[in-house]
Amino acid sequence: MIIYVFLAGSFHPTPVVTLVAFAGGTTIFISRVALLASLKYGKISSSWTAVSLSVVIPTMASAIFWKEIPSGKQITGLILVPVAIFLLQEEPGEK
């Protein structure tokens, strides 16, 4: 950002840009705190799988809002998300 301001000479963010940046920073902070908590109290395999599933939201948003067509691999991944979530459930007797 500093390089951009230096090259452009100035930076005048609009209120919408400021709101989106604040929301993005807040959600990233919350997700990192949640990741650290899950790594501390849960299994690393479950935590890392949940992190990998986080790409689903931007993929779905791009398909819905910007009418982007997902690739074959993305479609396959989106179809397998419910299976992955089901497999993340704890086994009976597991704590």
C-alpha positions, -999 to +999 in steps of 0.1 A: +000+000+000+029+023+008+044+016-026+011+024-043+006+057-025+042+066-033+038+058-070+003+073-074+011+103-054-020+102-033-047+079-020-083+089-013-104+059-001-141+062-003-163+051+026-173+019+008-136+010+003-129+017+040-158-004+051-148-034+029-112-032+041-123-030+077-147-060+073-120-080+055-094-073+082-118-082+109-128-115+094-092-124+087-084-117+124-113-138+136-104-167+113-068-167+125-079-167+162-103-195+154-076-215+136-052-211+165-079-222+190-087-252+168-051-262+165-047-259+203-078-279+212-085-301+182-067-325+158-045-309+132-061-330+105-095-316+112-083-281+116-064-281+083-093-296+065-115-268+077-090-243+065-089-259+031-127-258+029-125-220+034-120-215-003-156-226-009-171-193+001-151-171-024-156-197-052-194-197-046-195-159-043-177-155-076-201-179-093-232-161-078-222-124-079-199-122-109-214-151-129-180-168-132-181-204-143-162-227-120-136-251-136-142-288-136-119-292-106-138-265-087-171-281-094-159-315-082-146-298-050-178-280-044-197-313-048-174-330-023-177-303+004-207-319+021-188-353+022-158-336+038-180-319+064-197-352+072-163-369+076-151-342+100-177-352+125-164-370+156-167-407+159-188-422+187-167-424+219-141-399+205-134-368+226 
